[in-house]
Amino acid sequence: MTGAMDPATLDERLRALDRRLAHLEGMLLSMSQLLERSQLSSDSAREGIRSWVTDYVSLRLQDLVPETCEHAPEPAAGGGPVLPGTSIRCTDDVLHRLGRIPIPFVRQMVTEKVADTARAEGVALVDVAFFERAATF
């Protein structure tokens, strides 16, 4: 066996090696493109999930916390009950009569009308007589 290789055989092997390297480069390029696309799709999937979670949490918060948050009124000076949602003092009998109104929005309308009348007339304590007069529409 001689140390030198036949030039024709050497050229043929080099061409085969070039073909294999070209094939490997093509496969690496395909894999690289595939990984980039999967990265893009995972980023878009992650963004889609983040958007969905944000929308869901926002909707749930709207269900749990109304747009206008009403706090209990500060206790009126001198203590005692107040008309619901106001700082207008009233008697227990007035609260009892309000509680007997079965429809909530009607009860709220009556309360607002009585409170507005009490403010307009400067009444410090709403009693049953004032309530009956002011609650009349």
N, C-alpha and C positions, 0 to 999 in steps of 0.2 A: 504494500500500500504506500502510495506516495503522499507527501504532505500537501501537495497542491490539488485543488479540486478542479474539475473540468469547467471551463468558463461557461459553457452552455448550461450545465447543470446549476451552476451558481446563479446565473441570470434567471433561470426558471424558478429557483427557490426564492430569490429576492422578489420576483413578481408575485409569487404566491404569498409571501410575507406582506407585501404592500397591499394585496387584496384583503388579507385578513385584518390588517391594521385599518384599512378604509372601512371595512365592515364593522369593526369595533368602534371606530369614531362615529359612524352612523348610529349604532346602538346607544352609545353614550349621549349623543345629541338628542335622540328620541326620548331617552330616559330623563334627561335634563328638562326637556319641554314638558313631559308628562308630570314631573315633580313641580314645575312652575305652575302648571294648570291646577294641580291638586292643591297647591298652596293658595292660589287665587280662590278656588272653590271653597276651601276651608275658611279662608278669611271672609268670604261673602256669607258662608253659613254662620260663622261666628257673629258677624254683624247682623244677620237676620234674626238670630236667637236673641241677641242683645236688644234689638229693636222690639221684638215681640214681648220680652220680659218687661221692658220699659213701658210699653203700652198697657200690658196687663196690670202692672203695679199702679199705673196712673188711674186705670178704670176702677180698680179695687179701692184706691184711696178716695176717689170721688164717691163711691158707695159708702165708705166708712165716715168720711168727713165732708159735710155739706159745704158748698161754696161760701156761704155766710155762716159763720160759727157764732151762735148766740150763747152768751154766758149768762149764768144766773145773775139777776140784778144784785147790786150791792144792798145790803140790808139798810133800810131807811133809818134815819136818825130817830131814836126813840123806840126802835124795835117793832115787833108785831108783823103780821103778814102783809104781803104786797100783792097787787094784781100781777098775775103771771106775765113775765117778760117786761115788766115795768118797774119803776121805783115808787109808784103810787101806793101809799098805805091804804089798807082796807080792813074790814072786820072779818072775823071767821065766818059769819053768816053770808057775807058776800062771796067768799071763796066757795062755800057750800052751794050757793045758788049757781055760780059759774060751773061747778062740777056736775050739776044736774043737766047741763046742756049737752045732749048726746053726740052732736056732730062737731068734731074738732075745729073745722074751719069756721063754723058759726060761732063757737065758743071764743075763738080768737078774734073774730070781727067784733063781737060784743065787748070783749075785754079792751080792744083798741078804742072803740067808741066811748066807753066809760072813761078810760084813761085820758083821751083827748079832751073830753068834756071837763074832767077834773082839772086838768092843766089850764084850760081856757078860763075856768071859773075860780082858779086858785084854791081848790078844795084840798085840804091836807089829809083828810081821812074819809074814804068812801064808805058810807054806811048803806044799809038796805034801802032806805028811802031815796037816797041820791042814786044808787044803782038802778032802781026801778025807773026813775025819771030819765036818767042818762042812757039807759039801755034801750029805750024806745026809739025805733027807727022812723 
